[in-house]
Structure formats: structure tokens, C-alpha cells
Amino acid sequence: MLQQTRCEAVKPYYHRFLSELPDVKSLSEVKDEKLLKLWEGLGYYSRARNLKKAAIQVMQLHGGRLPKEYPSLLALAGIGEYTAGAIASIAFDMPVPAVDGNVLRVITRLCADDRDITAPILKADVKAAIQDILPKDSPGDFNQALIELGATLCGPGHPALCGSCPLVMQCAALKEGLTDALPHKKKLPARKICPRTLFILKKNGMTALGKREEKGLLAGMYEIPAAEGHLDIPSARTYLESLDYTVGDITPLPDAVHIFTHLEWHMQAYLVDIKGGNAHTFYDETQLRSLPLPGAFTAYRPYLFE
């Protein structure tokens, strides 16, 4: 849950998740719809799917107990090098590095390394360097110390905290006046702007939702029906009629924007009175509240229940 999400935002989800799925067995058996509903609002829903896949692997291959060996952890769905290293070292005292963005920031500043922090070769070099100095009796403490240092005193944009850093005398970036310039990160391309028109379709006190494909962005999640581009009211009516809907009143709603990693949805929306047609499935309020709806639609959620 903490991948790509702040700790404070995660806390209520974490407690709710564990109350519903308290062990590996229950996680491995949970229905996908319930799993995604528990994850609703956290985003990056592939993380939840991978959690379930990993739980199934643990049940089938490891007798329901998480393996402690780094290669076995790395083989589980959704677990990469950092997570495998963190679990192995912190939970099982295995001498394995746990290199995340915080650790990369500390080491690149410590060594005044101006290579791109996202380059695989840099991460490989940092892992090898830490492996060489990792204490065998307390690898988890060492890894956590580096992670915490990068999250606090050596955080991004915090040069003023260098005076409190235990590595201040060894830091090449501080000596060379490069603290603000490091780590170096290649500039990402601008996010793609995707204009969309959403339709909150109401019929006989029920509301329509669609379901996304099982792959790609927001895979398997429910969504508010939409068309690509921004449609004015006459065009919106024509579009809905092309789906064999009989359309009544169309009421504009406020615009909203949702930002994904590589793209932005710029949304306009209409509240639409449907007189006839069934191009989508319509749900009552109880059903709506049980379905997983991505945070991308948060601005329009209140209108679903009106």
C-alpha cells in the first residue's frame, strides 16, 4: 500500500484491509470485486491484484508461510528487488540490501554521483556497494536507517537539515555544494492530456456503470460511462442516441481533472435522464456502494447517489 502512496493516506485502508483479510489464506480466496472495493481510492490497482496472486503462490508453494529467502520472495507476484530485500532483511535478518528511492538519494549525495537516479546501472552499483558493508548481525536495522535517513534528513529539497545528518562529514555533495542538484533525474515527458465526457445515466432511480477491460489502465474496475473528447449537449445527445438510448433532460456538471502517472483525464460530465435503453447495466444505491469505483471519479461520486 505504501508504494506510490503517503503513509497517512494508507493508514485507514491498512486497518480496514486487515480486518477483512487478516491472513494469507483469506487474501488468497477473496473475490476480486471485494478485493478491489477494499483497495478503492488507493489507485494503482495492479498492486491489489498482485497481492492476491502472491498470496495464492504462498499458499500453493510455501504452505501458507511467507518464505524468508530473497530469491523466493522475489519470485512472488508484485514483489521487486526493494520489497524482497526489505522483507528478507527486516523480517528474517537476511543480509540483503533494500534499495529504494530514499536510499538512492542518500548514496548519490554521499558520493556526489550525478548519474541518472533512474538508471538501472546506478541502482545495481548502489546495491553492490551496500552489500559490501551490510552488517551481518543487523541488516534490517541498517537498511531501515538508510531508508529513514533518505525520508527525513536527506529528503528531497531539505538541504537545511544537513547539519543534523550523521553522515555530514562524509557527504561529498555537501562539500561540493551539490546537495540541491542531486540526485539527478532525467526529465520525464509531459503527461498526455485526454479530454473525456462522462455520462451519469439515471433511469427509474437507478444509475448506470460500465466495467473496464481486464487489462490496461484501471483494469477490471467499474467506471462512469464516457466518450472520448469534450462533447457539447447536442453532440452528447447524439452520442447516447447512437447507443440506442432514449434521452430526456441533460444537465451539465462541473468539470474535473484526474492525474495518472503518464496521462491526465480532463473531464466534463452530464447528468442524463434516460427514458429507455440498456446499453449499460443500471444499479440501485445498495449495489452501487458495493462496487469498486476508481478514485478518478471521486468528483462525480456524489451524483451517483442523487
Sequence and secondary structure as in RCSB ss.txt:
>XXXX:A:sequence
MLQQTRCEAVKPYYHRFLSELPDVKSLSEVKDEKLLKLWEGLGYYSRARNLKKAAIQVMQLHGGRLPKEYPSLLA
LAGIGEYTAGAIASIAFDMPVPAVDGNVLRVITRLCADDRDITAPILKADVKAAIQDILPKDSPGDFNQALIELG
ATLCGPGHPALCGSCPLVMQCAALKEGLTDALPHKKKLPARKICPRTLFILKKNGMTALGKREEKGLLAGMYEIP
AAEGHLDIPSARTYLESLDYTVGDITPLPDAVHIFTHLEWHMQAYLVDIKGGNAHTFYDETQLRSLPLPGAFTAY
RPYLFE
>XXXX:A:secstr
  TTS HHHHHHHHHHHHHH  SHHHHHH  HHHHHHHHTTS  THHHHHHHHHHHHHHHHSTTS   SHHHHHT
STT  HHHHHHIIIIIH        HHHHHHHHHHTT  SBTT HHHHHHHHHHHHHH  TT HHHHHHHHHHHH
HTTT TT GGGGGG TTTTT HHHHTT TTT SB       EEEEEEEEEEEETTEEEEEE  SSSTTTT EE  
EEES   HHHHHHHHHHTT EEEEEEEEEEEEEE SSEEEEEEEEEEEEEE  SSEEE HHHHHHS   GGGGGG
HHHHT 
